[in-house]
Amino acid sequence: MSFPRQILIQLVLAVTLGMLSLNSFAVYKWKDKDGNIQYTEYPPPTGEVEILKPPPISTVGAQKSDQPATSETDKKDSAKQSKEDPKAPPADPKAEQAMKEKNCDIAKKNLATYMRTKKIRDKEGNVVRLDDDDWQRRVEETKKNIEKYCN
């Protein structure tokens, strides 16, 4: 084997192992003696710990969720707004418009996916095939979301 080829093989192996280690990376959440929450790469010496794992790296395919995007802040703001005055304008029109545009893009991508195939990824990332009734229901819901968010 030639010298450059050996280097290339070692480089590919190193990158592959590095990517595998990124996928198994964990964050440890625990409370210190003063009651402060700590996030570390290593477990604490003693005590109760919660292991937080990142979601899978793969992002191939359509959006993972066919639900419109919402943020916790938007949910709180809309709940607060509906209690105060249900006819009041949104708290931040620019943020509202940005969220509407994001939901429009998600709905369009989802419809394109449904029209191309009846296979989607579930919440765990597994590829599943939709039956005809479920596919039709999702297409109709997505068309309603497009009407709601894209107009």
C-alpha positions, -999 to +999 in steps of 0.1 A: +000+000+000+014+034-009+021+061+017-007+085+006-033+057+006-024+048+041-029+084+053-062+086+035-074+054+051-063+066+085-080+099+080-113+083+069-112+060+099-105+089+123-133+110+109-157+080+111-148+073+147-151+109+156-186+111+141-196+080+161-183+095+193-204+127+186-235+106+183-229+089+217-220+122+235-240+127+267-245+156+290-250+151+327-275+172+346-271+173+384-274+195+415-243+205+434-241+208+472-256+244+470-286+232+450-274+248+417-281+228+385-249+218+367-245+205+331-212+187+325-197+163+301-186+140+330-209+125+357-206+140+392-186+122+418-216+113+439-254+120+440-283+118+417-277+125+380-299+128+348-282+118+315-293+140+286-286+126+251-288+147+220-312+138+192-299+117+163-277+136+139-295+124+108-317+151+092-323+134+059-359+138+045-388+161+053-394+179+085-397+156+115-430+171+125-460+178+104-472+201+131-469+239+128-439+254+146-446+272+178-423+284+205-429+283+242-428+321+243-455+323+216-477+298+236-473+318+268-479+351+250-510+339+232-524+324+265-517+357+283-531+377+254-564+357+253-569+362+290-563+399+288-582+408+256-590+382+229-593+409+202-560+426+210-533+425+182-504+401+186-476+413+210-449+413+183-462+414+147-428+407+132-423+376+153-459+365+145-452+370+107-419+351+109-436+322+127-464+322+101-438+321+073-420+293+090-452+273+093-460+280+057-426+266+046-431+235+068-466+229+054-454+232+018-425+208+024-447+183+041-472+184+012-444+179-013-433+149+007-468+134+009-473+139-029-440+122-036-443+092-014-464+076+013-433+069+034-424+093+063-402+093+093-420+089+127-409+107+159-382+081+165-368+085+130-380+052+116-394+051+081-430+041+081-455+037+052-489+055+056-520+036+048-544+054+023-567+068+049-539+082+071-522+096+040-554+113+028-560+128+063-525+142+064-527+157+029-560+174+039-546+187+072-515+200+054-536+218+027-556+235+055-523+245+071-511+260+038-543+280+035-539+291+071-503+301+071-495+310+035-522+335+028 
